[in-house]
């Protein structure tokens, strides 16, 4: 009975992607927290995620991880009864794990395409984009190296970008995973500032070339929505009334100020996961696609009880795949974020 019901839901989703839009489109970002395969890559430091590694990462655990990721993404789709049109992801090892993910039974009906490039990160983790080719008409994609002037040989995740159209309107998506706070927030801040500066420069050049281009930047920024790297260096405004032509709008600033976050550390909630959009997606003319506000916020964070630690010291925190090297059969240390765009 359960199998029949699942097949019916997947069929309904599959049919919905072929009909005219009646509901807003969903755009998602999700840090998948170390989605590694079980095979050794001699070019990267992936040793802990091998069958003989400290985490004893094997086929059974890998398949459970895929099923968990599938469950979250399918449940996000269930809100609108339609698959998200774009899903930005981080902390994935390679294209192969994405192919396995989009082949999961509950996601197969979306016919997702993959935009991925191998990055120079030492652990081999990358950013990538999944997209529905029936809605987003891809025109091109690329990977952009992060430039840190103080560290010319710095190796980290590349920025992954793709551009094309949605309903004939030009869109540019950028997915990034900013350098971590390893060594302390202040000591490492210049790396994240460099990423913020580069993203602003990319956005400014796109808008200068074609003011109609709607830019959506998403990722795990390893900084809160209220931090200077985002508010000052990247120039993302918190309030719609403050926006000027060409500005970034960050709907997650107000959510953080309301005490809402996407990850927790030492009993403090942070909001490192962002989807920022350009002003022309907020103040779009009548008849054009725009970001759609919910009951209170323009941004959304997806949580369900099954994604939470249910007991112990970390009750209420995101239920992780591992705590140190102890397998929890969890999801991620981050909650996914999403926005709606529509007319």
DRENRO-518152 format. One line per field, with one value per residue (C-alpha): residue number from 0; residue in three letters; x, y, z. Coordinates in steps of 0.2 Angstrom, whole numbers. Example, Ala and Ser with C-alpha at 12.3 -4.5 7.8 and 13.67 -1.06 7.14 Angstrom:
<rs>
num 0;1
residuo ALA;SER
c1 62;68
c2 -22;-5
c3 39;36
</rs>
This chain:
<rs>
num 0;1;2;3;4;5;6;7;8;9;10;11;12;13;14;15;16;17;18;19;20;21;22;23;24;25;26;27;28;29;30;31;32;33;34;35;36;37;38;39;40;41;42;43;44;45;46;47;48;49;50;51;52;53;54;55;56;57;58;59;60;61;62;63;64;65;66;67;68;69;70;71;72;73;74;75;76;77;78;79;80;81;82;83;84;85;86;87;88;89;90;91;92;93;94;95;96;97;98;99;100;101;102;103;104;105;106;107;108;109;110;111;112;113;114;115;116;117;118;119;120;121;122;123;124;125;126;127;128;129;130;131;132;133;134;135;136;137;138;139;140;141;142;143;144;145;146;147;148;149;150;151;152;153;154;155;156;157;158;159;160;161;162;163;164;165;166;167;168;169;170;171;172;173;174;175;176;177;178;179;180;181;182;183;184;185;186;187;188;189;190;191;192;193;194;195;196;197;198;199;200;201;202;203;204;205;206;207;208;209;210;211;212;213;214;215;216;217;218;219;220;221;222;223;224;225;226;227;228;229;230;231;232;233;234;235;236;237;238;239;240;241;242;243;244;245;246;247;248;249;250;251;252;253;254;255;256;257;258;259;260;261;262;263;264;265;266;267;268;269;270;271;272;273;274;275;276;277;278;279;280;281;282;283;284;285;286;287;288;289;290;291;292;293;294;295;296;297;298;299;300;301;302;303;304;305;306;307;308;309;310;311;312;313;314;315;316;317;318;319;320;321;322;323;324;325;326;327;328;329;330;331;332;333;334;335;336;337;338;339;340;341;342
residuo UNK;UNK;UNK;UNK;UNK;UNK;UNK;UNK;UNK;UNK;UNK;UNK;UNK;UNK;UNK;UNK;UNK;UNK;UNK;UNK;UNK;UNK;UNK;UNK;UNK;UNK;UNK;UNK;UNK;UNK;UNK;UNK;UNK;UNK;UNK;UNK;UNK;UNK;UNK;UNK;UNK;UNK;UNK;UNK;UNK;UNK;UNK;UNK;UNK;UNK;UNK;UNK;UNK;UNK;UNK;UNK;UNK;UNK;UNK;UNK;UNK;UNK;UNK;UNK;UNK;UNK;UNK;UNK;UNK;UNK;UNK;UNK;UNK;UNK;UNK;UNK;UNK;UNK;UNK;UNK;UNK;UNK;UNK;UNK;UNK;UNK;UNK;UNK;UNK;UNK;UNK;UNK;UNK;UNK;UNK;UNK;UNK;UNK;UNK;UNK;UNK;UNK;UNK;UNK;UNK;UNK;UNK;UNK;UNK;UNK;UNK;UNK;UNK;UNK;UNK;UNK;UNK;UNK;UNK;UNK;UNK;UNK;UNK;UNK;UNK;UNK;UNK;UNK;UNK;UNK;UNK;UNK;UNK;UNK;UNK;UNK;UNK;UNK;UNK;UNK;UNK;UNK;UNK;UNK;UNK;UNK;UNK;UNK;UNK;UNK;UNK;UNK;UNK;UNK;UNK;UNK;UNK;UNK;UNK;UNK;UNK;UNK;UNK;UNK;UNK;UNK;UNK;UNK;UNK;UNK;UNK;UNK;UNK;UNK;UNK;UNK;UNK;UNK;UNK;UNK;UNK;UNK;UNK;UNK;UNK;UNK;UNK;UNK;UNK;UNK;UNK;UNK;UNK;UNK;UNK;UNK;UNK;UNK;UNK;UNK;UNK;UNK;UNK;UNK;UNK;UNK;UNK;UNK;UNK;UNK;UNK;UNK;UNK;UNK;UNK;UNK;UNK;UNK;UNK;UNK;UNK;UNK;UNK;UNK;UNK;UNK;UNK;UNK;UNK;UNK;UNK;UNK;UNK;UNK;UNK;UNK;UNK;UNK;UNK;UNK;UNK;UNK;UNK;UNK;UNK;UNK;UNK;UNK;UNK;UNK;UNK;UNK;UNK;UNK;UNK;UNK;UNK;UNK;UNK;UNK;UNK;UNK;UNK;UNK;UNK;UNK;UNK;UNK;UNK;UNK;UNK;UNK;UNK;UNK;UNK;UNK;UNK;UNK;UNK;UNK;UNK;UNK;UNK;UNK;UNK;UNK;UNK;UNK;UNK;UNK;UNK;UNK;UNK;UNK;UNK;UNK;UNK;UNK;UNK;UNK;UNK;UNK;UNK;UNK;UNK;UNK;UNK;UNK;UNK;UNK;UNK;UNK;UNK;UNK;UNK;UNK;UNK;UNK;UNK;UNK;UNK;UNK;UNK;UNK;UNK;UNK;UNK;UNK;UNK;UNK;UNK;UNK;UNK;UNK;UNK;UNK;UNK;UNK;UNK;UNK;UNK;UNK;UNK
c1 0;14;23;8;5;23;22;6;14;29;18;8;25;31;15;16;32;25;10;9;15;0;11;27;44;55;73;83;100;106;123;122;136;149;140;155;155;165;179;196;201;220;220;211;210;195;202;190;175;182;177;193;193;189;171;170;160;152;139;125;129;131;114;106;113;106;89;89;94;80;67;71;71;55;47;51;44;28;24;20;17;30;49;61;67;85;94;111;121;138;149;147;162;159;147;144;136;124;119;115;105;94;91;83;65;56;67;68;52;60;73;86;101;118;130;146;164;178;187;204;198;210;196;188;172;163;147;135;118;103;90;75;78;60;59;77;84;102;113;130;139;157;167;176;191;191;204;212;225;235;235;238;240;224;214;195;179;176;161;149;139;125;115;100;81;65;50;61;68;87;94;111;114;129;132;147;154;164;180;177;181;195;208;195;182;192;208;200;188;199;195;176;178;187;173;160;170;171;153;148;160;152;135;139;147;131;119;130;130;111;101;87;98;91;105;102;117;116;127;135;143;151;145;129;117;121;140;150;156;138;130;145;157;144;132;116;102;91;75;66;63;82;85;92;95;107;108;107;93;96;79;88;94;77;75;91;86;70;81;79;94;100;114;118;135;137;119;119;110;118;111;126;115;108;99;102;93;96;84;76;69;61;54;50;37;20;20;38;45;49;53;37;35;27;17;31;48;54;66;61;70;65;64;54;55;64;78;81;91;77;86;102;114;110;91;83;99;100;102;119;126;140;145;164;165;149;136;119;110;105;104;115;122;113;94;90;84;72;63;48;48;33;22
c2 0;12;8;11;28;33;29;39;54;53;52;67;77;71;77;93;98;97;109;127;135;138;138;148;140;134;137;127;127;113;109;90;87;76;66;55;39;24;24;31;46;47;65;71;68;57;43;45;41;24;7;5;24;30;32;15;23;8;5;3;20;28;22;27;45;45;40;53;67;61;62;80;86;76;84;101;97;91;108;115;97;101;98;113;120;123;115;122;110;109;96;84;73;72;70;52;55;68;55;43;56;61;43;40;34;50;61;52;60;77;72;84;89;92;107;101;105;97;110;110;108;97;85;85;93;103;114;110;114;102;110;105;108;109;126;132;133;132;143;140;136;138;136;151;150;160;174;178;191;187;168;166;147;145;130;129;126;134;145;136;147;144;155;154;158;155;159;169;180;180;172;169;156;156;143;144;137;151;147;140;148;137;146;157;169;185;176;168;183;190;173;175;194;189;178;191;204;193;188;207;210;196;203;221;216;206;220;232;221;217;226;213;199;192;185;172;168;154;144;141;157;152;169;175;186;201;199;213;201;200;217;228;218;209;224;213;223;217;227;229;248;250;242;253;247;233;229;212;208;195;188;179;194;197;179;178;194;184;171;158;148;134;127;127;128;129;133;147;147;153;156;153;146;160;164;182;190;205;220;217;200;210;225;216;224;217;201;197;184;190;183;179;184;171;176;185;182;181;167;150;137;119;108;93;83;69;81;85;77;71;69;72;87;92;90;101;103;96;77;74;59;58;64;63;45;38;35;43;39;58;71;86;98;112;114;118;135;140;154;155;165;168;181
c3 0;5;-11;-22;-13;-16;-34;-35;-27;-39;-54;-49;-47;-64;-72;-63;-71;-88;-86;-85;-69;-56;-41;-37;-41;-27;-26;-13;-5;6;14;13;26;18;5;0;-10;-3;-15;-13;-23;-23;-27;-11;7;8;19;34;22;16;23;32;38;55;51;43;29;19;6;19;27;11;5;21;19;1;7;21;8;-3;11;15;-3;-7;8;2;-14;-6;1;-16;-24;-36;-37;-34;-50;-44;-29;-24;-14;-5;3;-10;-16;-34;-48;-45;-28;-36;-50;-36;-27;-41;-46;-29;-32;-24;-34;-51;-58;-58;-71;-63;-73;-64;-65;-56;-57;-47;-36;-29;-11;-1;5;-12;-8;-20;-23;-37;-44;-48;-60;-69;-88;-92;-82;-82;-99;-97;-108;-100;-84;-76;-61;-54;-42;-26;-26;-9;-12;4;0;-19;-18;-7;-11;-7;-15;-32;-35;-47;-59;-72;-82;-93;-93;-84;-93;-105;-91;-89;-73;-66;-51;-41;-27;-15;1;9;19;37;53;56;67;74;66;66;60;45;41;27;17;18;15;-1;-7;-3;-13;-28;-28;-27;-42;-52;-48;-53;-69;-74;-70;-79;-94;-93;-80;-83;-77;-60;-50;-36;-25;-12;-1;16;19;36;42;49;39;50;48;39;25;20;24;20;8;-2;1;5;12;25;21;5;8;8;-9;-23;-41;-42;-23;-16;-4;10;17;30;40;48;51;61;71;75;83;69;63;52;63;81;91;109;112;100;83;68;51;39;24;13;-3;-9;-24;-34;-32;-49;-42;-27;-36;-53;-64;-65;-75;-71;-59;-42;-25;-15;3;15;30;38;29;11;16;22;33;31;47;52;69;61;56;75;89;100;116;126;127;109;109;96;86;68;68;60;50;63;80;79;72;79;65;69;53;53;39;40;53;43;39;20;15;1;-7;-19;-35;-46;-54
</rs>
